[in-house]
Amino acid sequence: MPKKRSGGGLTTTQQAAKFLGVAALSGAVLAGIALPAAGALGLAAKGTVQGFDEIPASLKTPPLSQRTTILDANNDPIATVYERDRTVVKLKDISPYMQKALVAIEDARFYEHGAVDLKGVLRAVNRNAQEGGAAQGASTLTQQYVKNVFVEEAGDDPTKVAQAQQKSLGRKVRELKYAIQVEESLGKKKILENYLNITFFGEQAYGIEAASHRYFSKSAKDLTVGESALLAGLVQSPTRYDPINDMEEATKRRNTVLQRMADVHDISQDAADKAMGTPIKLKVTQPRSGCITAVEGAGFFCDYVRKVFLTDPAFGRTEADRQKLWGVGGLTIKTTLDPKAQAASNQAATSRVKKTDKIADAVVQVQPGTGRILAMAQSRPYGLDQSKHETVLNLAVDNKMGGTYAGFQVGSTFKPITAAAALEKGISPAQSFTTDSKISLPGESFRSCSNQPVDDRPWSVGNELPTEKGTFDMTSALGKSINTYFAKLEQKTGLCETLTMADKVGYIRGNNKPLQAVASTTLGGQESTPLAMASVYATFANRGTYCSPIAIESATAPGGKQIPVPKSKCSQAMSQHTADTVNQMLKGVVEDGTGTKAGLSDRDNAGKTGTTDERKNAWFVGYTPNLSTAVWVGSDGSQQIPMSNITIGGQYYDKVCGGCLPGPIWRTAMTGALSSDTPAFNPVDVPRGKSKDAGDHSGDPSGNGNGNGNDNGGTGGDNSDGGNTGNGGTPPGTGISFPPGFIGGNHGHGR
């Protein structure tokens, strides 16, 4: 705030500055100080004493845009992102040579004059008059700083940038008024510090610290006299004097700065001569910004972190507030990413599916009990270059967070949710049903949570093989993935109870819409995401407590201020006994069921396979008590590709199955991520009922899913990692007619 006399008027110094400012600008500037002739300009509205008074007295300085660093859980960098590559530093952390070089070449009398240098004005007028043009300007370092503030505030808007840089009397008067205020409120050292942090040094480097790293790969505090002279010389014209593109021109400019430093006695002539005789030695660090620079394939996780920041109200009340905070940057964001788990998931995701394949995969790992996302990987690299098979489509998450439009049908990986709902209702694991390989259930027996029948037409459901008929209890039906059993179990449990349990364990649709009341829900017909499925199964691992997934542990603003971050919300979705029972039943899947090729032999683990219509999606979701991992394999393009008679990752598959491709990927990810010390599941006795399979269910020993391919349509599910889920027609409540074979088929299980 400008100082005033007791009577409220400006001080004598300010009155003089006001007069000199307008007079000098109206006269000297128009006479030729770095501006066209007066006749070509005209007098701007603010180029009057009255206009000078109307300019606000206080310069509103926008926060400087800086780089944001995203860290993993071990505080190691994942990536840096920025709109402008800048790291703000204190004056004490800038080489004294750099400070002297800038002042010497830009404003040698900086410490002797105020906001305007009258000697400089007169010298410039005289020089320009002699040379007949605008060869020399008279802006002080303070005025240049004010101009840079306007340019910074303009951001990337070309119109605003042009206005901030236009050569007009109005701009000069405005800059002078603000320069007076800045001189009084900040002082010389702070002005110099701000100038060195705000100015552009070329090659995408804003501020002296970024410039030092760009050209010499060192901190600004370590710059030598020659390096300082080179960087100071860039300020006048970063493009013309760029040493990367024109070493000869850059050398001339550096030497000019060195001689100027000697002339004003900042260094001796001998020191200047020695530095001028030393060739410029660059050590360039190329600018790297954005999630494309993330290590160990963590670009998709990095982008997910950005999406969380821009969508969660914890980081700003409105979208504009959050975008502004992200754009300004300077943040340090510590995430939940575990480098060991990420490396293992990245290796797993790229080991059996290649980036050049028509098929893609996604791997997500979540920590039970905390919701922390430990890893997120895909077979295709993160990026925009399609010729390199890069993509920015995050296959692990929902549409709102950068995923596909709808997500992916999950097939039989949904069945444990139905089992949990049944157990919570008091239905015993010994509950047995005797079914044929195909059954028909009345649509009105499936009711929504408003107690309305979802359909008045029968629902036809079928198993993978005609021989899959007989009597099954809950354990054997999970192990063999019997669709008819789970259709009957959902009927007995209640569709509403099943949907309610799905909501409790965090099952969300990939299109962010509410779950629909459709009978086919139990067979995985409603699309979801790998992240959601990893979180669902983490609920079982955590003995029934669901914790919402989180990616950010802490966020620090420039200056060290902590920003509150969203926390995981945990709630009891089912009793511990129910979860323990599900865990024991799903252990059977990896021990002697459809997931035997995925199972870990050295520790307690459980999981479930899933395959959908024509093998367009294949899943394995499994867990230990301390780690839950979901693996999806399928198409990431607009057209879903049936995974039959197909080569993926160099291996031919007659029929892709959840146990023979996603399963081994899961095993690789889990083995690499887990330590040797893994807790065991809580032991519980699981009652068994009658279970007699009427058919021979042995599959192709090769595990490639060879079988008779009896696809009967339906809405999702797999048996022996296959998915014969019903006759073609309309599943109750969907209003959508599915042709025969829409979902299902023999996928084999390699037993």
C-alpha positions in Angstrom: 0.0 0.0 0.0 1.6 3.4 -1.0 2.6 5.5 2.0 0.5 8.7 2.4 1.0 12.0 4.3 -1.0 12.6 7.4 -3.4 14.7 5.3 -4.1 11.7 3.1 -2.2 12.8 0.0 0.7 11.2 -1.7 4.2 12.0 -0.4 6.5 14.4 -2.2 8.4 11.4 -3.6 5.3 9.8 -4.9 4.0 13.1 -6.4 7.3 13.5 -8.2 7.2 9.9 -9.4 3.7 10.4 -10.6 4.7 13.6 -12.5 7.9 12.1 -13.8 6.1 8.9 -14.7 3.5 10.6 -16.8 5.8 13.2 -18.2 8.6 10.7 -19.1 6.2 8.3 -20.6 4.2 10.9 -22.5 7.4 12.6 -23.7 10.4 10.4 -23.6 8.7 7.2 -24.3 6.8 8.5 -27.3 10.0 10.2 -28.4 11.4 6.8 -29.1 12.1 4.6 -26.0 11.4 1.2 -27.4 8.1 2.3 -29.0 7.0 3.4 -32.4 6.7 7.1 -33.2 4.0 9.1 -31.3 2.0 9.7 -34.4 1.6 6.0 -35.0 0.5 5.4 -31.5 -1.8 8.1 -30.3 -2.1 8.8 -26.6 -3.7 6.0 -24.6 -6.5 6.7 -22.2 -4.3 5.9 -19.2 -1.5 8.2 -20.4 -2.8 11.1 -18.4 -2.4 12.3 -14.8 -6.1 11.5 -14.2 -5.6 8.0 -15.7 -2.6 7.5 -13.6 -4.7 8.1 -10.5 -7.3 5.6 -11.7 -4.9 2.7 -11.8 -5.2 0.5 -8.7 -2.4 1.1 -6.3 -1.8 -2.6 -5.5 -0.5 -5.1 -8.0 -2.3 -8.5 -7.6 0.4 -11.0 -8.2 -0.9 -14.4 -9.4 0.8 -17.5 -7.9 3.5 -18.8 -10.1 2.8 -21.9 -12.0 5.2 -24.6 -10.9 5.9 -28.3 -11.5 3.9 -30.9 -9.4 5.7 -34.0 -8.3 3.8 -37.2 -7.8 5.5 -39.7 -5.5 4.9 -43.4 -4.7 4.4 -44.7 -1.2 8.2 -44.8 -0.7 8.5 -41.1 -1.6 10.2 -41.9 -4.9 9.1 -39.9 -7.9 6.5 -41.4 -10.3 6.2 -38.4 -12.6 6.3 -34.7 -12.7 3.5 -32.7 -14.3 3.3 -29.0 -15.1 1.8 -26.4 -17.3 5.0 -24.4 -16.9 8.3 -26.0 -15.8 9.2 -23.9 -12.8 10.6 -24.4 -9.3 10.5 -21.4 -7.2 13.7 -20.8 -5.1 14.9 -18.3 -2.5 17.5 -15.7 -3.5 20.0 -17.3 -1.1 19.7 -20.5 -3.3 20.7 -18.6 -6.5 24.3 -18.2 -7.3 25.6 -14.6 -6.6 27.1 -14.7 -10.1 23.6 -15.2 -11.5 22.3 -12.3 -9.5 25.1 -10.0 -10.6 25.0 -11.1 -14.2 21.2 -10.3 -14.6 21.5 -6.9 -12.9 24.6 -6.0 -15.0 23.0 -6.7 -18.4 19.4 -5.7 -17.7 19.6 -2.8 -15.2 23.1 -1.9 -13.9 21.7 1.0 -11.8 19.1 -1.3 -10.2 20.2 -0.6 -6.6 20.6 3.1 -7.2 17.3 4.3 -8.7 13.6 3.8 -7.9 10.9 2.5 -10.1 12.0 4.6 -13.0 15.6 5.3 -13.9 15.7 8.9 -15.2 19.4 8.7 -16.3 18.5 5.5 -18.2 15.5 7.3 -19.8 17.7 10.2 -21.0 20.4 7.9 -22.2 17.9 5.9 -24.1 16.4 8.9 -25.7 19.7 10.2 -26.7 20.9 6.9 -28.2 17.6 6.3 -30.0 17.7 9.8 -31.4 21.2 9.3 -32.7 20.4 6.0 -34.3 17.0 7.0 -35.6 15.0 4.2 -34.1 14.1 2.3 -31.0 17.5 0.6 -30.4 17.5 0.9 -26.6 14.7 0.8 -24.0 14.6 2.3 -20.5 12.5 -0.2 -18.5 14.0 -0.9 -15.1 14.2 -4.5 -13.7 11.2 -3.6 -11.6 9.1 -2.6 -14.6 10.2 -5.7 -16.4 9.1 -7.8 -13.4 5.7 -6.1 -13.5 5.4 -6.9 -17.2 6.2 -10.5 -16.5 3.5 -10.6 -13.9 0.9 -9.6 -16.5 2.3 -12.2 -18.9 2.1 -14.9 -16.2 -1.5 -13.9 -15.4 -2.4 -14.2 -19.1 -1.4 -17.9 -19.0 -1.7 -19.6 -22.3 -4.3 -17.3 -23.7 -2.6 -15.8 -26.8 -4.9 -12.7 -26.8 -4.1 -11.9 -23.2 -0.4 -12.5 -23.7 -0.4 -10.1 -26.7 -2.2 -7.5 -24.6 0.3 -7.9 -21.8 3.2 -7.4 -24.2 1.8 -4.7 -26.5 3.9 -1.6 -27.0 1.5 1.1 -25.9 1.7 4.2 -23.7 -1.2 2.8 -21.6 0.7 -0.3 -20.7 3.8 1.7 -19.9 1.9 4.0 -17.5 0.2 1.0 -15.9 3.6 -0.7 -15.4 5.1 2.4 -13.9 2.3 2.8 -11.4 2.6 -0.8 -10.3 6.4 -0.6 -10.3 6.3 2.3 -7.8 4.1 0.2 -5.5 6.3 -2.9 -5.9 9.5 -0.9 -5.1 7.9 0.4 -1.9 6.3 -2.9 -0.7 8.9 -5.5 -1.7 12.4 -4.0 -1.8 15.2 -4.6 -4.2 16.2 -8.1 -3.1 12.7 -9.5 -3.2 12.1 -7.9 -6.6 15.3 -9.6 -7.9 14.2 -12.9 -6.4 10.8 -12.7 -7.9 12.2 -11.7 -11.3 14.6 -14.6 -11.4 11.7 -17.0 -10.6 9.2 -15.6 -13.0 11.1 -14.9 -16.2 11.3 -17.2 -19.2 14.7 -18.6 -20.2 13.7 -20.6 -23.3 13.4 -24.3 -23.9 10.2 -24.5 -21.8 12.1 -23.4 -18.7 10.5 -20.8 -16.5 12.6 -19.4 -13.6 16.2 -19.7 -13.0 16.1 -23.1 -11.2 14.4 -24.8 -14.1 16.7 -23.1 -16.6 19.8 -24.2 -14.6 18.6 -27.8 -14.8 17.6 -27.5 -18.4 20.9 -26.2 -19.8 23.4 -27.5 -17.2 21.6 -30.2 -15.1 22.5 -28.5 -11.9 20.9 -26.3 -9.3 20.9 -22.5 -9.7 23.0 -22.1 -6.5 25.9 -24.0 -8.3 26.1 -21.9 -11.5 29.5 -20.6 -12.4 30.2 -17.1 -13.7 30.2 -18.2 -17.3 27.0 -20.2 -16.9 25.3 -17.3 -15.2 26.3 -14.9 -18.0 24.8 -17.3 -20.6 21.5 -17.6 -18.7 21.3 -13.8 -18.0 21.9 -13.2 -21.7 18.9 -15.4 -22.6 16.4 -13.1 -21.0 16.4 -10.5 -23.8 15.7 -13.1 -26.5 15.5 -16.7 -25.4 15.1 -17.9 -29.0 17.8 -15.9 -30.6 20.4 -16.7 -28.0 19.4 -20.3 -27.4 22.8 -22.2 -27.0 21.1 -25.5 -28.0 20.2 -24.2 -31.4 22.9 -21.5 -32.1 26.1 -21.9 -30.0 27.9 -19.1 -31.9 25.2 -16.5 -31.2 24.9 -17.7 -27.6 28.6 -17.4 -27.1 28.6 -13.8 -28.4 25.8 -12.9 -26.0 27.4 -14.6 -23.1 30.6 -12.6 -23.7 28.7 -9.4 -23.9 27.2 -10.1 -20.4 30.7 -11.0 -19.1 32.2 -7.8 -20.4 29.3 -5.8 -18.8 29.9 -7.5 -15.5 33.6 -6.4 -15.7 32.6 -2.9 -16.7 30.4 -2.4 -13.6 33.1 -4.1 -11.5 31.1 -7.2 -10.5 34.1 -9.2 -11.7 37.6 -8.4 -12.7 38.6 -8.0 -16.4 40.9 -11.0 -16.0 38.0 -13.1 -14.7 35.9 -11.9 -17.6 38.6 -12.7 -20.1 39.1 -16.1 -18.7 35.4 -16.9 -18.8 35.1 -15.6 -22.3 37.9 -17.9 -23.4 36.2 -21.0 -22.0 33.9 -22.8 -24.4 30.3 -23.3 -23.4 29.7 -26.8 -22.0 26.1 -27.7 -21.9 24.6 -30.7 -20.1 21.0 -30.6 -21.3 18.2 -32.2 -19.4 15.2 -32.7 -21.8 11.9 -31.5 -20.5 9.7 -34.3 -19.3 6.2 -33.6 -18.2 3.1 -35.6 -17.6 2.1 -39.1 -16.8 3.8 -40.3 -20.0 7.0 -40.0 -18.0 5.8 -42.4 -15.2 8.1 -45.3 -14.3 7.2 -49.0 -14.3 4.1 -48.5 -16.5 2.5 -46.3 -13.8 1.1 -43.8 -16.3 -2.4 -45.0 -15.9 -2.2 -44.8 -12.1 -0.7 -41.3 -12.5 -3.6 -40.2 -14.7 -6.0 -41.7 -12.2 -4.4 -39.6 -9.5 -4.9 -36.5 -11.7 -8.6 -37.4 -12.2 -9.1 -37.9 -8.4 -7.6 -34.5 -7.8 -9.8 -32.8 -10.4 -13.1 -34.5 -9.4 -12.9 -34.8 -5.6 -14.3 -31.8 -3.6 -11.5 -32.3 -1.1 -9.3 -30.3 -3.5 -11.7 -27.5 -4.2 -15.4 -26.7 -4.0 -15.9 -26.3 -7.7 -14.3 -27.9 -10.8 -12.8 -24.5 -11.7 -11.2 -24.3 -8.2 -9.6 -27.7 -8.5 -8.4 -27.0 -12.1 -6.8 -23.8 -10.9 -5.0 -25.5 -8.0 -3.7 -28.2 -10.3 -2.7 -25.7 -13.0 -0.7 -23.5 -10.6 1.0 -26.7 -9.4 3.9 -26.7 -7.0 2.3 -29.6 -5.3 3.9 -32.7 -3.8 1.4 -35.6 -4.0 2.3 -38.8 -2.1 0.3 -41.7 -3.4 -0.5 -45.2 -2.3 1.4 -46.8 -5.2 3.7 -49.6 -3.9 6.8 -49.8 -6.2 7.3 -53.5 -5.7 3.6 -54.3 -6.4 3.6 -51.9 -9.4 6.7 -53.6 -10.9 5.2 -57.0 -10.4 1.9 -56.0 -11.9 3.6 -54.3 -14.9 5.6 -57.4 -15.5 2.5 -59.6 -15.3 0.4 -57.3 -17.5 3.1 -57.4 -20.3 4.3 -61.0 -19.9 1.4 -62.9 -21.6 -0.3 -60.1 -23.6 1.8 -57.9 -25.9 1.1 -54.3 -26.8 0.8 -55.3 -30.4 -2.0 -57.8 -29.8 -5.6 -57.1 -30.7 -6.4 -58.1 -27.1 -5.4 -56.1 -24.0 -5.3 -56.7 -20.3 -5.4 -54.8 -17.0 -4.1 -55.6 -13.6 -5.1 -53.8 -10.3 -3.9 -54.5 -6.8 -5.7 -53.2 -3.7 -4.7 -53.6 0.0 -7.5 -55.1 2.1 -8.4 -53.1 5.2 -7.1 -49.8 3.9 -8.4 -49.4 0.3 -5.0 -48.3 -0.8 -4.4 -48.9 -4.5 -1.0 -50.5 -4.7 -0.7 -51.1 -8.4 -2.4 -50.4 -11.8 -0.9 -51.8 -15.0 -1.9 -52.6 -18.6 -0.5 -54.4 -21.5 -0.4 -51.3 -23.7 1.9 -48.4 -22.7 0.5 -45.1 -21.6 0.7 -42.4 -24.3 -0.8 -40.8 -27.3 1.3 -42.4 -30.1 -1.0 -45.0 -31.6 1.8 -46.1 -34.0 3.5 -47.3 -30.9 0.3 -48.9 -29.6 0.0 -46.4 -26.8 -3.3 -45.4 -25.2 -4.6 -43.1 -22.5 -7.7 -45.2 -22.0 -7.6 -46.6 -18.5 -9.0 -50.1 -18.6 -9.0 -50.5 -14.9 -11.4 -47.7 -13.9 -14.9 -46.4 -14.6 -15.8 -43.9 -17.3 -15.8 -40.9 -14.9 -12.2 -41.6 -14.1 -10.9 -42.1 -17.6 -12.1 -45.6 -18.3 -14.2 -47.2 -21.1 -17.8 -46.1 -21.7 -19.4 -49.0 -19.9 -16.7 -51.2 -18.3 -16.7 -55.0 -18.8 -19.1 -57.8 -17.9 -17.6 -59.7 -15.1 -19.1 -63.2 -15.6 -18.8 -65.7 -12.8 -16.6 -63.4 -10.7 -19.9 -62.0 -9.4 -21.1 -65.3 -7.9 -19.3 -64.9 -4.5 -21.4 -61.7 -4.0 -24.6 -63.8 -4.4 -23.1 -66.4 -2.0 -22.4 -63.7 0.6 -26.0 -62.4 0.3 -27.3 -65.9 0.8 -25.2 -66.5 3.9 -26.2 -63.2 5.4 -29.8 -64.2 5.0 -29.1 -67.4 6.9 -28.9 -69.8 4.0 -26.4 -72.5 4.8 -23.4 -73.4 2.5 -24.9 -76.9 2.6 -27.9 -75.6 0.6 -28.2 -78.0 -2.3 -30.0 -77.7 -5.6 -30.6 -80.5 -8.1 -30.7 -79.0 -11.5 -30.5 -80.1 -15.1 -27.9 -78.5 -17.4 -30.7 -76.1 -18.5 -33.5 -74.7 -16.4 -36.3 -72.2 -16.6 -37.3 -69.9 -13.7 -40.3 -67.7 -13.5 -39.4 -64.1 -14.0 -41.9 -62.9 -11.4 -40.0 -64.8 -8.7 -37.2 -62.2 -9.0 -38.3 -59.0 -7.4 -36.7 -55.5 -7.1 -36.1 -53.7 -3.9 -39.5 -52.0 -4.4 -41.0 -55.5 -4.3 -41.9 -55.4 -8.0 -41.4 -58.4 -10.3 -38.6 -57.7 -12.7 -40.3 -59.6 -15.6 -43.4 -61.7 -16.3 -41.5 -64.0 -18.7 -39.5 -67.1 -17.7 -35.7 -66.9 -17.5 -33.9 -69.7 -19.2 -30.5 -70.5 -17.8 -27.9 -73.1 -18.9 -24.6 -74.5 -17.8 -21.5 -74.8 -20.0 -21.9 -78.5 -20.8 -24.9 -80.8 -21.2 -23.4 -83.1 -18.7 -23.2 -80.4 -16.0 -26.3 -81.5 -14.1 -27.0 -83.1 -10.8 -26.9 -82.0 -7.2 -24.6 -79.2 -6.0 -24.0 -77.4 -2.7 -22.7 -73.9 -2.5 -19.0 -74.9 -2.3 -19.1 -77.3 -5.3 -21.2 -74.8 -7.3 -18.6 -72.1 -6.8 -15.7 -74.5 -7.6 -17.4 -75.7 -10.8 -19.1 -72.4 -11.5 -22.6 -73.9 -12.0 -24.8 -71.2 -13.4 -28.1 -73.0 -12.8 -27.2 -73.3 -9.1 -26.6 -69.6 -8.7 -29.8 -68.7 -10.6 -31.7 -70.8 -8.0 -29.6 -69.4 -5.1 -30.4 -65.8 -6.2 -34.1 -66.8 -6.5 -34.0 -68.1 -2.9 -31.9 -65.3 -1.5 -33.7 -62.5 -3.2 -32.6 -60.3 -6.1 -32.9 -57.2 -3.8 -30.7 -58.8 -1.2 -28.1 -59.7 -3.9 -28.1 -56.1 -5.3 -27.9 -54.7 -1.7 -24.8 -56.9 -1.0 -23.2 -55.8 -4.3 -23.6 -52.2 -3.3 -22.2 -52.9 0.2 -19.0 -54.5 -1.2 -18.4 -51.7 -3.7 -19.5 -53.2 -6.9 -20.1 -50.3 -9.3 -21.0 -50.2 -12.9 -18.4 -49.0 -15.4 -20.8 -46.3 -16.7 -21.4 -44.9 -13.2 -25.1 -45.7 -13.4 -27.0 -47.5 -10.6 -27.2 -51.3 -10.7 -30.3 -52.5 -12.5 -32.8 -54.9 -11.0 -32.2 -57.8 -13.5 -32.2 -61.5 -12.6 -29.0 -62.1 -14.6 -27.1 -60.0 -12.1 -25.8 -63.1 -10.4 -24.1 -64.2 -13.6 -22.1 -61.0 -14.0 -24.1 -59.3 -16.8 -23.8 -55.8 -15.4 -20.5 -54.3 -16.4 -17.9 -53.2 -13.8 -14.2 -52.5 -13.6 -11.0 -54.3 -12.5 -10.5 -51.7 -9.7 -14.1 -52.3 -8.4 -13.6 -56.1 -8.5 -10.3 -55.9 -6.7 -12.0 -53.8 -4.0 -15.0 -56.3 -3.8 -12.7 -59.2 -3.2 -10.6 -57.2 -0.7 -13.8 -57.1 1.4 -13.8 -60.9 1.6 -10.0 -60.8 2.5 -10.8 -58.2 5.2 -13.3 -60.4 6.9 -16.3 -58.6 5.5 -15.3 -54.9 5.9 -15.3 -52.9 2.7 -12.9 -50.0 2.3 -13.4 -47.6 -0.6 -10.3 -47.4 -2.9 -7.9 -44.5 -2.5 -4.9 -43.4 -4.4 -3.6 -40.3 -2.6 -2.1 -40.4 0.9 -1.1 -36.7 1.3 -0.8 -33.5 -0.7 1.4 -30.6 0.1 1.1 -27.1 -1.4 4.0 -24.8 -2.1 5.4 -23.6 1.2 4.7 -26.9 2.9 1.0 -26.4 3.7 -0.9 -29.7 4.0 -4.0 -30.1 1.8 -6.7 -32.4 3.2 -7.1 -35.5 1.0 -10.0 -37.9 0.6 -9.9 -40.8 3.1 -11.0 -44.4 2.5 -14.4 -45.1 4.0 -14.7 -48.5 5.6 -18.0 -50.2 6.5 -19.1 -53.7 7.6 -20.7 -55.2 4.5 -21.2 -58.7 6.0 -20.4 -60.6 9.2 -16.9 -61.9 9.7 -18.3 -65.4 9.7 -19.9 -64.9 6.3 -16.6 -63.6 4.9 -14.6 -66.4 6.4 -17.0 -68.9 4.9 -16.7 -67.3 1.4 -12.9 -67.4 1.8 -12.9 -71.1 2.5 -15.2 -71.9 -0.4 -13.1 -69.8 -2.8 -10.0 -71.6 -1.6 -11.4 -74.6 -3.3 -11.6 -72.8 -6.6 -7.8 -72.4 -6.8 -7.1 -75.8 -5.2 -9.2 -78.1 -7.3 -11.7 -75.9 -9.2 -11.5 -73.7 -12.3 -8.6 -71.6 -11.0 -6.0 -74.4 -10.3 -3.6 -72.9 -12.8 -3.6 -69.6 -10.8 -3.3 -70.9 -7.3 -0.4 -70.1 -5.0 0.9 -73.3 -3.4 2.9 -71.7 -0.6 0.2 -69.6 1.2 -3.5 -69.2 1.8 -5.2 -67.8 -1.3 -8.6 -67.8 -2.9 -10.2 -66.5 -6.1 -12.7 -66.9 -8.8 -12.6 -67.2 -12.6 -15.0 -65.5 -15.0 -15.6 -65.6 -18.7 -18.4 -63.9 -20.7 -20.1 -64.3 -24.0 -17.9 -65.8 -26.7 -15.0 -65.3 -24.4 -15.0 -61.6 -25.1 -14.0 -61.0 -21.5 -11.9 -63.3 -19.3 -11.2 -62.6 -15.6 -9.4 -63.9 -12.6 -10.0 -62.1 -9.3 -8.2 -63.5 -6.2 -6.6 -62.6 -3.0 -4.6 -63.4 0.1 -5.6 -61.9 3.5 -3.3 -58.9 2.7 -3.6 -58.4 -1.1 -6.4 -58.4 -3.6 -5.7 -58.5 -7.3 -8.1 -58.4 -10.3 -7.0 -59.3 -13.8 -9.1 -58.7 -16.9 -8.3 -59.7 -20.5 -10.4 -58.6 -23.5 -10.9 -56.0 -26.2 -10.1 -52.4 -25.6 -11.4 -51.2 -29.0 -14.9 -50.3 -30.2 -15.5 -53.9 -31.3 -15.2 -56.8 -28.9 -13.2 -59.7 -30.2 -14.2 -63.3 -29.4 -11.1 -65.0 -27.9 -11.4 -68.3 -29.7 -8.8 -69.6 -32.2 -6.6 -66.7 -31.3 -2.9 -66.0 -30.7 -2.2 -63.7 -27.7 1.3 -62.9 -26.5 2.7 -65.4 -29.0 0.6 -68.3 -27.7 -2.3 -69.9 -29.5 -5.5 -70.4 -27.6 -8.3 -72.6 -28.9 -10.6 -71.1 -26.3 -9.4 -68.5 -23.8 -10.5 -69.2 -20.3 -10.2 -67.3 -17.0 -7.9 -69.9 -15.5 -5.6 -70.3 -18.5 -4.7 -66.6 -19.3 -5.9 -64.1 -16.6 -5.1 -66.8 -13.9 -1.3 -67.1 -14.7 -1.1 -63.3 -15.1 -2.6 -63.0 -11.6 -0.2 -65.6 -10.2 2.8 -63.5 -11.6 1.5 -60.3 -10.1 0.8 -61.8 -6.7 4.1 -63.7 -6.5 6.1 -60.6 -7.3 4.2 -58.3 -5.0 3.9 -60.5 -1.9 6.5 -61.0 0.8 7.2 -64.4 2.2 5.3 -63.5 5.4 1.6 -63.8 4.5 -1.1 -64.3 7.1 -3.6 -67.2 6.8 -7.4 -67.0 6.4 -9.4 -67.3 9.6 -10.3 -71.0 9.8 -14.0 -71.9 9.8 -15.9 -75.1 9.2 -18.0 -74.9 6.1 -21.0 -77.3 6.2 -21.3 -79.4 3.1 -24.6 -80.6 1.5 -25.3 -83.2 -1.1 -23.2 -82.8 -4.2 -23.2 -85.2 -7.0 -22.2 -84.1 -10.5 -23.9 -86.3 -13.1 -21.3 -85.7 -15.8 -17.7 -86.0 -16.5 -16.2 -82.5 -16.2 -12.6 -83.2 -17.0 -11.3 -80.6 -19.4 -8.4 -80.3 -21.8 -5.2 -81.0 -19.9 -3.4 -78.3 -21.8 -5.6 -75.7 -20.1 -6.3 -74.0 -23.5 -10.0 -74.5 -23.0 -10.8 -77.2 -25.5 -14.3 -78.5 -25.1 -17.5 -78.9 -27.0 -18.3 -75.2 -27.0 -22.0 -75.6 -26.1 -22.9 -71.9 -26.0 -26.5 -71.4 -25.1 -26.6 -67.6 -24.4 -27.6 -65.6 -21.4 -26.1 -62.8 -19.4 -22.8 -63.9 -18.0 -21.0 -66.6 -16.1 -18.6 -69.5 -16.6 -18.4 -73.1 -15.8 -15.1 -74.8 -15.7 -14.2 -71.3 -16.7 -16.8 -71.3 -19.3 -20.1 -69.5 -19.6 -23.1 -71.3 -20.8 -25.7 -69.3 -19.0 -29.0 -69.8 -20.5 -31.0 -70.1 -23.7 -31.1 -67.1 -26.0 -34.0 -64.7 -25.3 -34.7 -62.0 -22.9 -33.3 -62.2 -19.4 -36.0 -61.0 -16.9 -36.1 -57.3 -16.3 -33.6 -56.3 -19.0 -35.9 -55.4 -21.8 -33.0 -56.4 -24.1 -33.2 -59.5 -26.3 -29.9 -61.5 -26.4 -29.3 -63.9 -29.3 -28.1 -67.4 -28.6 -24.5 -67.5 -27.5 -24.6 -63.8 -26.3 -22.8 -64.8 -23.1 -21.5 -68.3 -22.3 -19.6 -71.1 -23.9 -17.2 -73.8 -23.0 -13.9 -72.2 -21.9 -12.2 -75.3 -20.5 -10.4 -75.3 -17.1 -7.3 -77.4 -17.7 -8.1 -80.0 -15.0 
